[in-house]
Structure formats: C-alpha cells, structure tokens
Amino acid sequence: MKRLINQLKRDEGFRNKPYFCTSGKMTIGYGRNLEDNGISEDEAEIMLVNDLRSARVDCELVFPNFDCYVKARQYALINMMFNLGLSRFLGFKKMIRAIKEDNWAEASVQALDSRWAEQVGSRAERIALALKTGEFDDRQ
C-alpha cells in the first residue's frame, strides 16, 4: 500500500486548494474528486479539529492571557475566531479592548453590536452570553 500511495502522490501531485482536474471536476489534495466523492464525516471532523487548533493559536496571538480565561470564554472566542477568521475577528476592536481590560460585559455587548451577530443569530447570542457569564450554554 505504501508503494501505491507514493505512486499516486507522484502522479496526482498535492494541491491544498480546490481546483478543476483535467475532467473538469472540483478536486483537492491528491486528486480527491469532491463532486463525485465529497468527504466523509470522519474526514470533516479531522479538518474541524485542525481548524480549531489554528483558531486557538490565533486567539493566543490576539490575547496574551488567553490561557487564563475560563474555558467557556476560551471556547466562545475560538468559536468566533473559527467563524470569522483572524482578519475579520480583528475588526472587533472594541470587543478585543474590552476583553483585554477584563470587561466581559462590555465584550458581550460589542460582540452583539455587529453585522456578524445579525448574520449568525443564536450563535452570536450563545457566544456573547459565554463571554459575559463565563459559563457554557449548550442548548440548541
């Protein structure tokens, strides 16, 4: 199997962004035909875990004390970072300043005072509540 894997890696080449193969199919990685094969739930979960690790690293860059925050606040910020990406997250200047000043109530207000909150609805409400209270809200 290792020999076959090496052959396919050589023949297909690796592309980390989607592209159209010679047959016109949306493809990624080592020739994964996304249109016909998609990805499995297990593969999606691996990608999610990797993306969450990246979002956490971005949170640690923005907030030097990130590891001192209670878990519910960490998770809320990682959730938001995952959804927005670093560049859009950095646009929440008032929220970031409030967090750095340990003013979680104001951070919650600032998270909700945004177009993002209108777009994601209850997700923003759960994140803002976790920022404010430091407690989890796992309700649907």
C-alpha contacts under 8 A as a table, 3 or more apart, distances in Angstrom:
res1	aa1	res2	aa2	distance
1	M	4	L	5.10
1	M	5	I	6.13
2	K	5	I	5.03
2	K	6	N	6.22
3	R	6	N	5.16
3	R	7	Q	6.24
4	L	7	Q	5.01
4	L	8	L	6.15
5	I	8	L	5.17
5	I	9	K	6.08
6	N	9	K	5.07
6	N	10	R	6.19
7	Q	10	R	5.12
7	Q	11	D	6.07
8	L	11	D	4.92
8	L	12	E	5.64
8	L	13	G	7.67
8	L	30	Y	7.45
9	K	12	E	5.39
9	K	13	G	5.27
9	K	14	F	6.89
9	K	30	Y	6.18
10	R	13	G	5.52
12	E	30	Y	5.48
12	E	31	G	5.70
13	G	29	G	7.85
13	G	30	Y	5.74
13	G	31	G	7.57
14	F	28	I	7.77
14	F	29	G	5.09
14	F	30	Y	4.83
14	F	31	G	7.57
15	R	18	P	7.19
15	R	19	Y	7.80
15	R	28	I	5.84
15	R	29	G	4.84
15	R	30	Y	6.69
16	N	28	I	6.30
16	N	29	G	5.45
17	K	28	I	6.00
17	K	29	G	7.39
18	P	26	M	6.33
18	P	27	T	5.44
18	P	28	I	4.68
18	P	29	G	7.83
19	Y	25	K	7.96
19	Y	26	M	5.54
19	Y	27	T	5.30
19	Y	28	I	6.33
20	F	23	S	7.52
20	F	24	G	5.09
20	F	25	K	5.14
20	F	26	M	4.60
20	F	27	T	5.76
21	C	24	G	5.18
21	C	25	K	5.44
21	C	26	M	6.55
21	C	27	T	6.15
21	C	31	G	7.85
22	T	25	K	7.51
25	K	33	N	6.40
25	K	34	L	7.44
25	K	35	E	6.34
26	M	33	N	6.10
26	M	34	L	5.62
26	M	35	E	5.89
27	T	31	G	5.82
27	T	32	R	5.24
27	T	33	N	4.57
27	T	34	L	5.34
27	T	35	E	7.55
28	I	31	G	5.78
28	I	32	R	5.24
28	I	33	N	6.91
28	I	34	L	7.07
29	G	32	R	5.99
32	R	37	N	7.36
32	R	38	G	7.89
33	N	36	D	5.76
33	N	37	N	5.64
33	N	38	G	6.80
34	L	37	N	5.22
34	L	38	G	4.17
34	L	39	I	7.05
35	E	38	G	5.88
39	I	43	E	6.05
39	I	44	A	6.60
40	S	43	E	5.12
40	S	44	A	6.22
41	E	44	A	4.93
41	E	45	E	6.14
42	D	45	E	5.11
42	D	46	I	6.36
43	E	46	I	5.13
43	E	47	M	6.32
44	A	47	M	5.07
44	A	48	L	6.09
45	E	48	L	4.85
45	E	49	V	6.14
46	I	49	V	5.24
46	I	50	N	6.29
47	M	50	N	5.14
47	M	51	D	6.08
48	L	51	D	5.03
48	L	52	L	6.06
49	V	52	L	5.09
49	V	53	R	6.27
50	N	53	R	5.15
50	N	54	S	6.45
51	D	54	S	5.08
51	D	55	A	6.19
51	D	82	F	7.10
52	L	55	A	4.89
52	L	56	R	6.09
52	L	78	I	7.00
52	L	79	N	7.99
52	L	82	F	6.48
53	R	56	R	5.12
53	R	57	V	6.31
54	S	57	V	5.10
54	S	58	D	6.29
55	A	58	D	5.04
55	A	59	C	6.24
55	A	78	I	5.65
55	A	79	N	7.93
55	A	81	M	5.61
55	A	82	F	5.34
55	A	85	G	7.49
55	A	86	L	7.83
56	R	59	C	4.96
56	R	60	E	6.22
56	R	78	I	5.58
56	R	81	M	7.88
57	V	60	E	5.05
57	V	61	L	6.34
58	D	61	L	5.03
58	D	62	V	6.41
58	D	81	M	7.54
58	D	86	L	6.50
59	C	62	V	5.15
59	C	63	F	5.90
59	C	66	F	6.97
59	C	77	L	7.03
59	C	78	I	6.60
59	C	81	M	7.11
60	E	63	F	5.09
60	E	64	P	5.71
60	E	65	N	7.47
60	E	66	F	5.52
60	E	67	D	7.73
61	L	64	P	6.31
63	F	66	F	5.18
63	F	100	K	7.12
64	P	67	D	7.99
65	N	68	C	5.41
65	N	69	Y	7.06
66	F	69	Y	5.54
66	F	74	Q	6.97
67	D	70	V	7.95
67	D	74	Q	7.78
69	Y	73	R	6.23
69	Y	74	Q	6.11
70	V	73	R	5.57
70	V	74	Q	6.35
70	V	134	G	6.33
71	K	74	Q	4.92
71	K	75	Y	5.99
71	K	134	G	7.67
72	A	75	Y	5.19
72	A	76	A	6.13
72	A	130	A	5.85
72	A	131	L	7.49
72	A	134	G	5.39
72	A	135	E	5.31
72	A	136	F	5.30
73	R	76	A	4.98
73	R	77	L	6.17
73	R	130	A	5.71
73	R	131	L	5.15
73	R	134	G	5.50
73	R	135	E	7.49
74	Q	77	L	5.26
74	Q	78	I	6.12
75	Y	78	I	5.02
75	Y	79	N	5.92
76	A	79	N	5.08
76	A	80	M	6.22
76	A	127	I	4.97
76	A	128	A	7.74
76	A	130	A	6.29
76	A	131	L	6.71
77	L	80	M	5.04
77	L	81	M	5.99
77	L	127	I	7.52
78	I	81	M	4.95
78	I	82	F	5.90
79	N	82	F	5.13
79	N	83	N	6.25
79	N	127	I	7.74
80	M	83	N	5.11
80	M	84	L	6.06
80	M	89	F	7.55
80	M	127	I	7.45
81	M	84	L	5.19
81	M	85	G	5.20
81	M	86	L	6.23
81	M	89	F	6.08
82	F	85	G	5.66
84	L	87	S	7.69
84	L	88	R	5.52
84	L	89	F	5.67
85	G	88	R	5.78
85	G	89	F	6.02
86	L	89	F	5.00
86	L	90	L	6.08
87	S	90	L	5.34
87	S	91	G	6.99
88	R	91	G	5.26
88	R	92	F	7.61
89	F	92	F	5.73
90	L	93	K	6.26
90	L	96	I	7.78
92	F	95	M	5.38
92	F	96	I	6.14
92	F	110	Q	7.57
92	F	111	A	7.40
93	K	96	I	5.13
93	K	97	R	6.08
94	K	97	R	5.08
94	K	98	A	6.10
94	K	107	A	7.39
94	K	110	Q	6.39
95	M	98	A	5.07
95	M	99	I	6.24
95	M	106	E	7.08
95	M	107	A	4.45
95	M	108	S	7.39
95	M	109	V	7.93
95	M	110	Q	5.08
95	M	111	A	6.21
96	I	99	I	5.17
96	I	100	K	6.24
96	I	107	A	7.10
97	R	100	K	5.11
97	R	101	E	6.22
97	R	107	A	7.99
98	A	101	E	5.01
98	A	102	D	6.20
98	A	103	N	4.96
98	A	104	W	6.60
98	A	106	E	5.99
98	A	107	A	5.17
99	I	102	D	4.86
99	I	103	N	5.57
99	I	104	W	5.86
99	I	107	A	5.86
100	K	103	N	7.55
103	N	106	E	5.57
103	N	107	A	6.32
104	W	107	A	4.83
104	W	108	S	6.13
104	W	131	L	5.78
104	W	132	K	4.98
104	W	133	T	7.76
105	A	108	S	5.17
105	A	109	V	6.46
105	A	131	L	7.29
105	A	132	K	4.75
105	A	133	T	7.93
106	E	109	V	4.99
106	E	110	Q	6.13
106	E	132	K	7.88
107	A	110	Q	5.09
107	A	111	A	6.13
107	A	128	A	7.65
107	A	131	L	6.88
107	A	132	K	7.25
108	S	111	A	5.17
108	S	112	L	6.45
108	S	127	I	7.92
108	S	128	A	4.45
108	S	129	L	6.70
108	S	131	L	5.64
108	S	132	K	5.44
109	V	112	L	5.30
109	V	113	D	6.16
109	V	128	A	7.23
110	Q	113	D	4.96
110	Q	114	S	7.24
111	A	114	S	6.43
111	A	117	A	6.97
111	A	124	A	7.28
111	A	128	A	6.17
112	L	116	W	7.93
112	L	117	A	5.27
112	L	118	E	7.96
112	L	124	A	6.54
112	L	125	E	7.12
112	L	128	A	6.68
113	D	117	A	6.95
114	S	117	A	5.36
114	S	118	E	6.83
115	R	118	E	5.10
115	R	119	Q	6.27
116	W	119	Q	5.01
116	W	120	V	6.22
116	W	124	A	7.80
117	A	120	V	5.36
117	A	121	G	5.64
117	A	123	R	7.83
117	A	124	A	5.10
117	A	125	E	7.58
118	E	121	G	5.41
120	V	123	R	5.62
120	V	124	A	5.99
121	G	124	A	5.58
121	G	125	E	6.61
122	S	125	E	4.83
122	S	126	R	6.15
123	R	126	R	5.24
123	R	127	I	6.22
124	A	127	I	5.04
124	A	128	A	5.94
125	E	128	A	5.14
125	E	129	L	6.07
126	R	129	L	5.13
126	R	130	A	6.22
126	R	137	D	6.37
127	I	130	A	5.17
127	I	131	L	6.23
128	A	131	L	5.04
128	A	132	K	6.14
129	L	132	K	5.06
129	L	133	T	5.96
129	L	134	G	7.73
129	L	135	E	7.73
129	L	137	D	7.77
130	A	133	T	5.30
130	A	134	G	4.95
130	A	135	E	5.20
130	A	136	F	5.83
130	A	137	D	7.02
131	L	134	G	5.58
131	L	135	E	7.90
